[in-house]
Amino acid sequence: MSWIRTVGFEAAAGRLRELYDAAVRRAGRVYGILRVQSVHPEALDASLELYKVLMHGPSPLSRRERELLAVVVSRANRCHY
């Protein structure tokens, strides 16, 4: 099994703490996909910005279609969505 070092919620400080707090406000918790990027908050921030553009920005696909694609790809990759 692989292991990735992460920064826990209690240990998060600075920009990482801001990102964690925003995640809790948005989703009620900090999901693993965010925690695996926690040792590099700048990368996490950029990843979240990319997500926002892809999922909320202009697109010929509806938001529902984009979410469906994300679920299908996660399922195909045996990833817990």
Secondary structure, 3 states (H helix, E strand, C coil): CCCCCCCCCCCCCHHHHHHHHHHHHHHCCCCHHHHCCCCCHHHHHHHHHHHHHHHHCCCCCCHHHHHHHHHHHHHHCCCCC
